[in-house]
Amino acid sequence: MSAESKKYFVHPTAVVDDNVEIGEGTKIWHFSHIQSGARIGKKCTLGQNVNVATNVPIGNFVKIQNNVSVYEGVILEDYVFCGPSMVFTNIEVPRSKYPQVGAEFYIETRVKEGASLGANSTIVCGHSIGRFAFIGAGAVVTKDIPDFALVVGNPARIVGWMSEAGTRLAFDKDGFAYCERSKKRYKLESGRVKEVE
């Protein structure tokens, strides 16, 4: 495909291997590397020094800030935000002397629609990050995170709840909250939040 016919942007210093899918309107910036088999959706932004490993699927409208490596076994759904220098892992017990190379060793980590992963946070493999969850800067995630949860610390713990638009939710005595920005209503019940009509 000629440079003129491409419907996405790749900075001249970036490396895109063969057999890669890149959606329309996506931008890949300085010194990034997209490895063979990766699939990147439309209108994504990958900042400086981002590595997307072999066979990684990335949804639409995803933003990955500088210095992030998305390893094989990680799945990013639509509208995920990865803050600067946040970290994914994909092997539970890494040992240089006993290498574990190949997809059969990688443990899946799924980041669901609209979740935000703060700068310098670490996501230990084998866990899922719920829809529109918000992982605070520097947090270390060691278990599944529910939808809309706000988590901080090491290990990460729930300290509140966020709307789809990223507004911290304040629940009334009946367990309901409303977000002006998203124009959506939420219900806190049994330690979980869901959208309600």
ABEGO torsion letter per residue (X at the ends): XBAAABABBBBAABBBBBGBBBBBGBBBBBGBBBBBGBBBBBGBBBBBGBBBBBGBBBBBGBBBBBGBBBBBGBBBBBGBBBBBGBBBBABABBBAABBBBEAAABBBBBBBBGBBBBBGBBBBBGBBBBBGBBBBBGBBBABBBBBGBBBBEOBBBBAEBBBAAGBBBBBBAAGBBBBAAAGBBBBBBGGBBBBBX
